[in-house]
Amino acid sequence: MSTEVEPVIVSREGGVCTITVNRPTARNAVNMAVTRALSEAMLALDADDTLSVGILTGAGGNFSSGMDLKAFGEGERPFLPGRGFGGFAADPPRKPLIAAVEGYALAGGFEMALACDLIVAARSARFGLPEARRGLAATAGGLMRLPRRVPQALAMELALTGRFMDAEEARAAGLLNRLVDDGSALAAARELALQIAANAPLSLQISKRVVRQSWAWSEEQMFALQAPLVEAMATSEDAKEGARAFVEKRAPVWKGR
């Protein structure tokens, strides 16, 4: 019987997929095995019509300390072509993804959290981009995404100093959706995920896409670029079902089409 530990654990319940990086003795540092497993899990999340939302977390009290530097020193680079660090940072899933953060979310770990749409963090959580201390830079999305989530001056400071940001500072900067007691980040993320999963799948995916992409749309472009997405949603079976359920005073039954 194999005693090999799965690098990533995936569970599914109530329309929510929980994806757990499972290298607790290495503070969930990301190596190539984790990268491949995360990529498979994210692709499966998008492909499974019974799932509406994903949660990404880490085992053993830490989210992720980032790239496995020992493996990197031996020539390993935990990136996949077209998908980036961790197998998804450059190409996140279409469906909403929540980061449930306990302990450290550093370097590539922080970049994976930033690739998520929402962040729930415990009070002891610590965030940071310390790559410059190791002769590297946060090129797995951190340098680009962090200035879109917090003030640019703070993002610049974190990138250049490599200092850590505690959860209270992250909340004050607007990075967090929930700040909760230690040990309860996953439970709080699941509560949030279930609220999201109660809604129409197409509406969730289109809403995510517009929020993510529209920062780059000019005022002259924005409604024209949004229009085809709105049309696909407004003419869907789920839109009709939502209206019927409202009139009939019942819970809607979504089909995702």
C-alpha positions in Angstrom: 0.0 0.0 0.0 1.4 3.4 -1.0 2.3 5.8 1.8 2.9 8.8 -0.6 1.1 11.9 0.6 -1.1 13.7 -1.9 0.4 17.2 -2.6 -3.2 18.6 -3.0 -6.4 17.4 -1.4 -9.7 18.1 -3.1 -13.2 17.8 -1.6 -16.6 18.7 -3.0 -19.8 19.5 -1.1 -22.8 21.7 -1.7 -21.6 23.2 -4.9 -18.3 24.2 -3.3 -14.9 22.7 -4.2 -12.2 23.0 -1.4 -8.6 22.7 -2.7 -6.0 22.2 0.0 -2.2 22.4 -0.5 -1.0 19.5 1.6 2.7 20.1 2.4 2.3 21.3 6.0 5.9 20.3 7.1 7.2 22.7 4.3 4.7 25.4 5.1 2.9 24.4 1.9 5.8 25.5 -0.3 4.9 25.0 -4.0 6.9 22.5 -6.0 6.2 20.9 -9.3 4.0 18.2 -7.8 1.8 20.8 -6.1 1.7 22.9 -9.4 0.5 19.9 -11.5 -2.1 19.0 -8.9 -3.4 22.5 -8.5 -3.7 22.9 -12.2 -5.8 19.7 -12.4 -8.0 20.8 -9.5 -8.7 24.2 -11.0 -9.5 22.8 -14.5 -11.8 20.2 -12.8 -13.5 23.0 -10.9 -14.4 24.8 -14.1 -15.4 21.5 -15.9 -17.8 20.3 -13.1 -21.3 21.6 -13.6 -22.2 20.7 -10.0 -19.6 23.2 -8.7 -20.1 26.9 -8.5 -17.3 28.1 -6.2 -13.8 27.1 -5.2 -11.9 27.6 -2.0 -8.1 27.5 -1.9 -6.4 26.9 1.4 -3.4 25.2 3.0 -2.9 22.4 5.5 -1.4 22.6 8.9 -2.0 26.3 9.8 -0.3 28.0 6.9 -1.6 29.0 3.4 1.7 28.8 1.5 5.2 30.1 2.0 5.6 30.3 -1.8 7.9 28.6 -4.1 9.9 25.7 -2.7 13.4 27.3 -2.7 15.2 24.0 -2.2 13.6 22.5 -5.3 14.2 25.8 -7.2 17.9 25.5 -6.2 18.0 22.1 -7.8 16.6 23.5 -11.0 12.9 23.0 -10.6 10.5 25.8 -11.6 6.9 25.3 -10.5 5.3 26.9 -13.5 3.2 25.5 -16.3 3.1 27.0 -19.8 0.1 29.2 -20.1 -1.0 28.6 -16.5 1.9 30.1 -14.6 3.0 29.6 -11.0 1.1 26.9 -9.1 -0.6 25.8 -12.2 -3.2 28.6 -12.2 -1.8 32.0 -11.2 -1.6 33.2 -14.8 -4.9 31.6 -15.7 -7.3 31.4 -12.8 -10.6 29.5 -13.1 -13.7 31.1 -14.6 -15.6 30.3 -11.5 -15.2 32.4 -8.3 -12.3 31.4 -6.1 -11.8 32.2 -2.4 -8.5 32.1 -0.6 -8.8 30.9 3.1 -5.6 32.1 4.7 -4.2 31.0 8.0 -0.6 31.8 8.9 1.8 32.7 6.1 0.8 33.7 2.6 4.2 34.8 1.3 5.9 35.2 -2.1 4.2 32.8 -4.5 1.7 31.9 -1.7 0.6 35.6 -1.6 0.5 35.6 -5.4 -1.8 32.6 -5.4 -4.1 34.4 -2.9 -4.1 37.4 -5.2 -5.1 35.2 -8.1 -8.2 34.4 -6.1 -11.3 36.7 -6.2 -11.9 36.9 -2.5 -9.7 36.6 0.6 -10.8 35.4 4.0 -8.0 35.6 6.6 -7.3 34.7 10.2 -6.0 37.4 12.6 -2.6 35.8 12.7 -2.2 35.7 8.9 0.8 37.3 7.4 1.2 38.5 3.8 4.3 39.5 1.9 6.4 39.6 -1.3 9.9 38.9 0.0 11.3 37.8 -3.4 13.8 40.7 -3.6 15.5 39.3 -0.5 16.4 36.2 -2.5 17.4 37.9 -5.8 14.0 37.3 -7.3 10.8 39.4 -8.0 7.1 38.7 -7.6 6.6 37.9 -11.3 3.9 35.3 -10.7 1.3 38.1 -10.6 2.1 39.9 -7.4 3.7 43.0 -8.9 0.7 43.4 -11.2 -2.3 42.3 -9.1 -1.3 43.8 -5.7 -1.6 47.4 -6.9 -5.1 46.7 -8.2 -6.1 45.5 -4.7 -4.4 47.9 -2.4 -3.0 51.5 -2.8 -0.1 51.6 -5.2 2.2 53.2 -2.6 1.6 50.2 -0.2 2.1 47.7 -3.1 5.4 49.4 -4.0 6.6 49.4 -0.4 5.8 45.7 0.0 7.6 44.8 -3.2 10.7 46.8 -2.6 11.2 46.2 1.2 10.0 42.6 1.3 8.4 43.3 4.7 5.4 41.3 5.9 1.9 42.8 6.3 -0.3 41.5 9.1 -4.0 40.8 8.7 -5.1 44.0 10.4 -3.1 46.1 7.9 -4.4 44.0 5.1 -8.0 44.6 6.2 -7.3 48.4 6.5 -5.9 48.4 3.0 -9.1 46.8 1.6 -7.4 43.4 0.7 -9.6 41.2 2.8 -13.3 40.3 2.5 -13.4 38.7 6.0 -11.1 38.9 9.1 -11.8 36.0 11.5 -10.4 34.3 14.6 -7.5 32.0 14.1 -8.5 28.5 13.0 -11.8 29.6 11.5 -10.7 31.0 8.0 -11.8 27.9 6.2 -15.2 27.8 7.9 -15.7 31.5 7.2 -14.7 31.0 3.6 -17.1 28.1 3.2 -19.9 30.2 4.7 -19.1 32.9 2.1 -18.8 30.3 -0.7 -22.3 28.9 0.1 -23.8 32.4 -0.2 -22.2 32.7 -3.6 -23.1 29.1 -4.7 -26.8 29.8 -4.1 -26.8 32.2 -7.1 -26.9 31.4 -10.8 -23.7 29.9 -12.2 -23.6 31.9 -15.4 -24.3 35.1 -13.4 -21.4 34.4 -11.2 -19.0 33.7 -14.0 -20.0 36.8 -16.0 -19.9 39.0 -13.0 -16.4 37.8 -12.2 -15.3 38.4 -15.7 -16.6 41.9 -15.9 -15.2 42.9 -12.5 -11.8 41.4 -13.3 -11.5 42.8 -16.8 -13.3 46.1 -16.8 -10.5 48.0 -15.0 -8.8 48.2 -18.4 -11.9 49.3 -20.3 -12.3 53.0 -21.1 -15.6 54.7 -20.4 -16.3 54.8 -24.1 -15.7 51.0 -24.5 -17.1 49.6 -21.3 -20.8 49.1 -22.2 -20.0 47.8 -25.7 -17.5 45.2 -24.2 -20.0 44.2 -21.6 -22.9 43.8 -24.0 -22.2 40.3 -25.4 -21.7 39.0 -21.9 -25.0 40.5 -20.8 -26.8 39.1 -23.8 -25.6 35.6 -23.1 -26.7 35.8 -19.5 -30.1 37.5 -20.2 -31.1 34.9 -22.8 -30.1 31.9 -20.7 -32.3 29.3 -19.2 -31.2 30.4 -15.7 -32.4 34.0 -16.3 -35.9 32.6 -17.2 -35.8 30.3 -14.2 -34.8 33.1 -11.9 -37.8 35.2 -13.0 -40.2 32.2 -12.7 -38.9 31.3 -9.3 -39.5 34.9 -8.1 -43.1 35.0 -9.4 -43.8 31.5 -8.0 -42.1 32.4 -4.6 -39.8 29.5 -4.6 -36.1 28.8 -4.7 -34.7 28.7 -8.2 -33.2 25.5 -9.7 -30.1 26.5 -11.7 -28.9 24.6 -14.7 -25.8 26.7 -15.6 -27.1 27.4 -19.1 
